[in-house]
Amino acid sequence: MSVTTDLIAELDTQATPPGLLDEGGKREVRRAALTAVCVPGYQVPFGSREMPVARGWGSGGLQVTLAVLGEQDTVKVIDQGDDAGVNATNLRRLIASTTGADQTADTREATVVQTRHRVPEEDLAAGKVLVYQVPVPEPLRGVEKSVIECARMHAEGDYSKIWVSLYEDLVRNGMITRTTGYPVLVGGRYVMATTPVPRWDVPRLNRCEHLNLYGAGREKRIFAVPPHTDVRPLTFDDVPFEVEHAPGAKCKRCGSEDVFLVEAGPNGGYACSDTEWCNRVLDGDADLDAHHERAPLQFLPDAQRRKGSASTTPRIEPVRVTGGPEWALRVDGIGKVHGPGGADAVPGTGPEAGTAVSPATGAIVAAWDVSFDVAPGEALGVIGESGSGKSTVLACVIGDQPATAGSVRLATVDSGETDILGLDDTERRKLRIDRMAVVHQNPADGLDLRVSAGGNIAERLTAAGWRGYHDIRRRAAELLDRVEVPLSRMDDAVGTFSGGMRQRVQIAKALATEPPVVLLDEPTTGLDASVAAGVLDLLRGLLSERDVAAVVVSHDFSVIDALTDRTLVMQLGRVVERGLTDQLFHDPHHPYTQRLVAAARR
Ligand SMILES: Nc1ncnc2c1ncn2[C@@H]1O[C@H](COP(=O)(O)OP(=O)(O)OP(=O)(O)O)[C@@H](O)[C@H]1O
């Protein structure tokens, strides 16, 4: 803090205080803060300026405070809960000397309070502003590394990864142990990190009277909880949110029990974290009844409440339609051209031309004019050598690649009337929750290997709206049992599993929401022959006992023969033969099919 201290000493000698933040900068902060107030919980980007404190140590909070303070304001700064700490004292003096605002240590007198770790025990009245110094604004940090993916998840309200992190915490510790930065749903829309306050302060934000402004200098974000906004801590229906509290703990100095307590030091015991409140209680200058009434006592830990309470989450029924088309999935004329020309690149490619490369444009015609449908309870095989275009067709169907031509319909979407290729990315991603599941060749593409087997299944279930912790565990156990993963491994990270077990977990996850369509991309490639045979057996059983429509993509006729009823044979992006799998296997007509069958028989 020596830079800050020197600066303050210099500022103290000047008659007219200079500004630390130019007026343009303040305006930008105020504009961002206004947007943040209009969209509660949303992180608004702003052009964070250099401040005489390190980024991550309060520069965001300082900029917000400087931008909102006027000369008639009175500012208070707390660090941890204490007005007298070095950081708090220096920031308060710096703010007062550069803005002309009055300074105070009394929350009742302050119009703007800057804080790092606490909401003051004295509730802030309407019209007051609480500014937070935010070190980590992103609630998805820790569950998602990509900033772009975090933005997508916020935009789509896709918070299943946060739910999985809460699930994993419960599995490991029997309770949610997360302390600061507890995730909350603000205004029913955005998940926000309540950084850096303890869980004790989280319920106190709900429908509070004052304005909360959060400034993150390093991450260049401002967000807000305006007065009277709903702030709900994320928790499962059957796992109550709890604040930190040790039974019987009270402040050694003032005797308060209904406050946030910290350990008192080497001699043990507890003390108020909010030193102003503690002093006022000792001086008889605190409204104890009003404080007690608003303390988050209904959230005190209660082991009885934690055990076996029933969830209110209704069971999600498999999505099925009656009276619609006979097929569950219908693909018409799918085509994909990599490179220039679109449909104009197609002539001169395909099996007859002996190439997938367009003579006209040089583009690769990965697939063209591929059509099929699959009925509930039926499995369709798509077979071809490497490079024949089968994965491309699958990628177009699931939305991983935009198709150049064709249409894809699901009976469960608008009774098959809507071409799902015309839906936007968000809508297509939602279809993958309970309408259409994929089992990837590489389990790492379908699973988070750091998360437990149960947690991976929980991700799909929470995305589908499941909010009962015990229901989720029961469902995950049922599925893992069905795919023959020992239940003793349910809470182990999938990264510690063998390839065959990972594939089984991926299959369990794909089936978790009973989707009517399942797409399997080389489901046994990469597994040892005996392990692959076990997975094939399992899939055969699962597909026959469920009313799903399956598409199985493989280069191996023995996989197709084991699982499917009908098959398409693909070569250089085109379907060259189709028919009943049995027939194709025993009486292949096309020379290419004959080669594939011969290879499988060898
Ligand atoms: N992004 C891309 N850019 C250019 N060409 C591509 C791209 N992706 C695939 N291709 C080409 O499209 C053709 C079909 O590829 P695809 O991966 O669909 O075949 P596949 O039958 O699934 O093969 P594999 O079994 O090896 O995955 C191949 O010639 C491939 O090189």
The ligand as an SDF file (V2000), in Angstrom:
LIG
                    3D

 31 33  0  0  0  0  0  0  0  0999 V2000
  -13.7990  -29.7680  -41.7200 N   0  0  0  0  0  0  0  0  0  0  0  0
  -13.5560  -30.4140  -42.8580 C   0  0  0  0  0  0  0  0  0  0  0  0
  -12.9790  -29.7670  -43.8850 N   0  0  0  0  0  0  0  0  0  0  0  0
  -12.7290  -30.4180  -45.0570 C   0  0  0  0  0  0  0  0  0  0  0  0
  -13.0300  -31.6920  -45.2630 N   0  0  0  0  0  0  0  0  0  0  0  0
  -13.6180  -32.3850  -44.2730 C   0  0  0  0  0  0  0  0  0  0  0  0
  -13.8870  -31.7970  -43.0170 C   0  0  0  0  0  0  0  0  0  0  0  0
  -14.4720  -32.7380  -42.2310 N   0  0  0  0  0  0  0  0  0  0  0  0
  -14.5330  -33.8620  -42.9610 C   0  0  0  0  0  0  0  0  0  0  0  0
  -14.0240  -33.6600  -44.1880 N   0  0  0  0  0  0  0  0  0  0  0  0
  -13.9370  -34.6420  -45.2700 C   0  0  0  0  0  0  0  0  0  0  0  0
  -15.2430  -35.1330  -45.5110 O   0  0  0  0  0  0  0  0  0  0  0  0
  -15.1780  -36.5120  -45.8600 C   0  0  0  0  0  0  0  0  0  0  0  0
  -16.0870  -37.3110  -44.9380 C   0  0  0  0  0  0  0  0  0  0  0  0
  -15.5720  -37.2730  -43.6200 O   0  0  0  0  0  0  0  0  0  0  0  0
  -16.2860  -38.0140  -42.3950 P   0  0  0  0  0  0  0  0  0  0  0  0
  -15.4990  -37.7090  -41.1730 O   0  0  0  0  0  0  0  0  0  0  0  0
  -17.7000  -37.7150  -42.4100 O   0  0  0  0  0  0  0  0  0  0  0  0
  -16.0870  -39.5430  -42.7930 O   0  0  0  0  0  0  0  0  0  0  0  0
  -16.3460  -40.8260  -41.9200 P   0  0  0  0  0  0  0  0  0  0  0  0
  -16.9220  -41.8010  -42.8250 O   0  0  0  0  0  0  0  0  0  0  0  0
  -17.1240  -40.5020  -40.7230 O   0  0  0  0  0  0  0  0  0  0  0  0
  -14.8560  -41.2040  -41.5210 O   0  0  0  0  0  0  0  0  0  0  0  0
  -14.2980  -41.6840  -40.0850 P   0  0  0  0  0  0  0  0  0  0  0  0
  -14.9260  -43.0070  -39.8410 O   0  0  0  0  0  0  0  0  0  0  0  0
  -12.8270  -41.7580  -40.3140 O   0  0  0  0  0  0  0  0  0  0  0  0
  -14.6910  -40.6280  -39.1290 O   0  0  0  0  0  0  0  0  0  0  0  0
  -13.7160  -36.9180  -45.7780 C   0  0  0  0  0  0  0  0  0  0  0  0
  -13.1630  -36.8440  -47.0740 O   0  0  0  0  0  0  0  0  0  0  0  0
  -13.1270  -35.8620  -44.8870 C   0  0  0  0  0  0  0  0  0  0  0  0
  -11.7580  -35.6820  -45.1670 O   0  0  0  0  0  0  0  0  0  0  0  0
  1  2  1  0
  2  3  1  0
  2  7  2  0
  3  4  2  0
  4  5  1  0
  5  6  2  0
  6  7  1  0
  6 10  1  0
  7  8  1  0
  8  9  2  0
  9 10  1  0
 10 11  1  0
 11 12  1  0
 11 30  1  0
 12 13  1  0
 13 14  1  0
 13 28  1  0
 14 15  1  0
 15 16  1  0
 16 17  2  0
 16 18  1  0
 16 19  1  0
 19 20  1  0
 20 21  2  0
 20 22  1  0
 20 23  1  0
 23 24  1  0
 24 25  2  0
 24 26  1  0
 24 27  1  0
 28 29  1  0
 28 30  1  0
 30 31  1  0
M  END
$$$$
